[in-house]
Amino acid sequence: DAGVIQSPRHEVTEMGQEVTLRCKPISGHDYLFWYRQTMMRGLELLIYFNNNVPIDDSGMPEDRFSAKMPNASFSTLKIQPSEPRDSAVYFCASSFRFYSSRDRGAETQYFGPGTRLLVL
Amino acid sequence: GNSVTQMEGPVTLSEEAFLTINCTYTATGYPSLFWYVQYPGEGLQLLLKATKADDKGSNKGFEATYRKETTSFHLEKGSVQVSDSAVYFCALGAGGTSYGKLTFGQGTILTVHP
């Protein structure tokens, strides 16, 4: 499998512009996560989906951020309008739930290479 | 709520030195525990994991044992290499209504010099 695919890998934009980040999870995975990483705040979970349904979006910083998952193989994270403080590396990750008698905790998340966003 | 506390970094070692990165957690029930590694310019990748008390996860010479009595999951390696220079994240998965979600520590930067 190609792993989690993210595009673009780098994005430079000006303040006020709309930014769309894209993610293709590993085929067959039923969880998808969006994270943001900065030096100041470390790794933050923004939102995650299960079977294309948003489960927890409490990490989304504000209304300027939105995420969708129209099908099992594609998700977008949109920032509109963008601001310089949105500059960060955005990661997408996916995982698959193995149902078993010891079903607890979480299964391994597989991360994409990230999108490095710079808002001028 | 769930939380993970990692040893403050950065950690700087010479090649072949012994490595320990401390990780303690707070969670209800029986979480799964993970160590992820992030090499420069890349995403995080799983290094090792443990799903129940006294389990030992191991990979690439790294080890960590799930200690419920001390709520710890310390990462160790007997002899580090320059190629181990990276950021290391401890994480827990609590399950239940939060199944799938991981809580990460703040990360520990490791630099290994020749």
Interface residues (C-beta under 8 A of the other chain):
Chain A: V4 Y31 F33 G42 L43 L45 Y48 N50 I55 D56 F91 A93 S95 R97 R102 D103 R104 G105 A106 E107 T108 Q109 Y110 F111 G112 P113 G114
Chain B: G29 Y30 P31 S32 F34 E42 G43 L44 Q45 L46 K49 T51 K52 F89 L92 G93 A94 G95 G96 S98 Y99 G100 K101 L102 F104 Q106 G107
